[in-house]
Amino acid sequence: MIEVSVSVNIARPAEEVWSILGGFDFLPRWVGAIASSRLEDGGRLRRLETVDGEIVVERLLEFSESERQYSYALLESPFPVSEYVGQVAVHDEGDGKSRAVWSSRFRNQGVDALEIAADFESFYHAGLEHLKALVEGQ
């Protein structure tokens, strides 16, 4: 299994960060590469469309408002991976600061493991940096 984890420190309270990060269909708010998100199956399935027109379908596995985190499984995508499970979370760091984390584990399918891990790491980093800019700019 390949594991990727990216975090960013944000100079705002965890509640504020979670208000942007925490909805299962909120990715278009803070990930520039995601053009739209549509919930299906009572909110447990999200159908994402990228700015390039690619479709990604993910299923919500766990959601905790109190712990400010959720996990999801990748069902359909153009990515050469299998058994993908991702998680986003916000941790209270005290003094009105927080840390946002985006992580995943998966198996690569026919591509170099280091290359696909670097691609996901870069994608997560860009999303979290955009989230940081949004929240700290409020």
C-alpha positions as CSV (number, residue, x, y, z in Angstrom):
1,M,0.0,0.0,0.0
2,I,1.1,3.5,-0.8
3,E,0.4,6.2,1.9
4,V,0.3,9.9,1.3
5,S,-0.3,12.6,3.9
6,V,-0.1,16.4,3.6
7,S,-0.9,18.9,6.2
8,V,-0.9,22.7,6.5
9,N,-1.0,24.9,9.6
10,I,-3.7,27.6,9.4
11,A,-3.8,30.6,11.6
12,R,-7.6,30.3,12.2
13,P,-9.7,28.2,14.6
14,A,-10.5,24.7,13.6
15,E,-14.3,25.5,13.5
16,E,-13.7,28.1,10.7
17,V,-11.5,25.7,8.7
18,W,-14.0,22.9,9.1
19,S,-16.8,25.2,7.9
20,I,-15.1,25.2,4.4
21,L,-13.4,21.8,4.5
22,G,-16.0,19.7,6.3
23,G,-18.8,19.1,3.9
24,F,-18.6,16.0,1.8
25,D,-19.6,18.0,-1.3
26,F,-17.4,21.1,-0.5
27,L,-14.4,20.1,-2.6
28,P,-15.1,22.8,-5.3
29,R,-14.9,25.4,-2.6
30,W,-11.2,24.7,-1.8
31,V,-9.8,22.5,-4.5
32,G,-9.2,24.5,-7.7
33,A,-9.1,21.4,-10.0
34,I,-12.7,20.3,-9.0
35,A,-15.3,22.2,-11.0
36,S,-18.4,20.6,-9.4
37,S,-19.7,18.1,-6.9
38,R,-23.1,16.5,-6.9
39,L,-24.3,14.3,-4.0
40,E,-26.3,11.1,-4.6
41,D,-27.5,8.1,-2.6
42,G,-28.7,10.3,0.3
43,G,-25.5,12.2,0.5
44,R,-23.2,9.1,0.7
45,L,-22.0,9.3,-2.9
46,R,-20.3,12.3,-4.5
47,R,-19.9,12.7,-8.2
48,L,-17.1,15.2,-8.9
49,E,-16.2,16.8,-12.2
50,T,-12.8,18.2,-12.7
51,V,-12.0,21.3,-14.6
52,D,-10.7,19.0,-17.4
53,G,-14.1,17.3,-17.6
54,E,-13.0,14.0,-15.9
55,I,-15.5,12.3,-13.6
56,V,-14.6,11.0,-10.2
57,V,-17.1,9.1,-8.0
58,E,-16.4,8.6,-4.3
59,R,-18.4,7.0,-1.4
60,L,-18.4,8.5,2.1
61,L,-17.2,5.9,4.6
62,E,-17.2,7.7,7.9
63,F,-18.1,11.3,9.0
64,S,-17.6,12.9,12.4
65,E,-18.6,16.4,13.0
66,S,-17.3,16.3,16.5
67,E,-13.8,15.1,15.4
68,R,-13.9,17.2,12.3
69,Q,-13.0,14.4,9.9
70,Y,-14.4,12.2,7.2
71,S,-13.1,9.3,5.1
72,Y,-14.1,8.2,1.6
73,A,-13.4,5.5,-0.9
74,L,-12.6,6.1,-4.6
75,L,-15.1,4.1,-6.8
76,E,-14.5,5.5,-10.3
77,S,-11.7,7.8,-11.6
78,P,-9.1,8.3,-14.3
79,F,-6.3,7.6,-11.7
80,P,-4.3,4.4,-12.0
81,V,-5.0,3.3,-8.4
82,S,-7.1,0.7,-6.6
83,E,-8.3,0.3,-3.0
84,Y,-8.0,4.0,-2.5
85,V,-9.3,5.4,0.9
86,G,-8.8,9.0,1.6
87,Q,-9.4,11.2,4.7
88,V,-9.6,14.9,5.4
89,A,-9.5,16.3,8.9
90,V,-9.0,19.5,10.9
91,H,-7.1,19.4,14.2
92,D,-7.3,22.2,16.9
93,E,-3.8,23.3,17.6
94,G,-4.8,25.8,20.3
95,D,-4.5,29.6,20.4
96,G,-7.0,30.0,17.5
97,K,-4.8,27.9,15.2
98,S,-5.5,24.6,13.4
99,R,-3.9,22.0,11.1
100,A,-5.7,20.6,8.1
101,V,-4.7,17.1,6.9
102,W,-5.5,15.3,3.7
103,S,-4.3,11.7,3.5
104,S,-4.9,8.5,1.6
105,R,-3.7,5.0,1.1
106,F,-4.0,3.0,-2.2
107,R,-2.4,0.6,-4.5
108,N,-0.8,1.7,-7.8
109,Q,-2.0,0.1,-11.0
110,G,0.7,-0.1,-13.7
111,V,2.5,3.1,-12.9
112,D,5.5,4.0,-10.8
113,A,4.6,4.1,-7.1
114,L,6.8,7.1,-6.4
115,E,5.3,9.0,-9.3
116,I,1.7,8.4,-8.4
117,A,2.4,9.2,-4.7
118,A,4.1,12.5,-5.8
119,D,1.1,13.3,-8.0
120,F,-1.4,12.9,-5.1
121,E,0.9,14.7,-2.7
122,S,1.1,17.7,-5.1
123,F,-2.7,17.6,-5.6
124,Y,-3.4,17.6,-1.8
125,H,-0.8,20.3,-1.2
126,A,-2.4,22.6,-3.8
127,G,-5.9,22.1,-2.3
128,L,-4.8,22.6,1.3
129,E,-2.8,25.8,0.4
130,H,-5.9,27.2,-1.4
131,L,-7.9,26.3,1.7
132,K,-5.4,28.1,3.9
133,A,-5.6,31.2,1.7
134,L,-9.4,31.2,1.8
135,V,-9.7,30.8,5.5
136,E,-6.9,33.2,6.5
137,G,-8.3,35.7,4.0
138,Q,-11.7,35.8,5.7
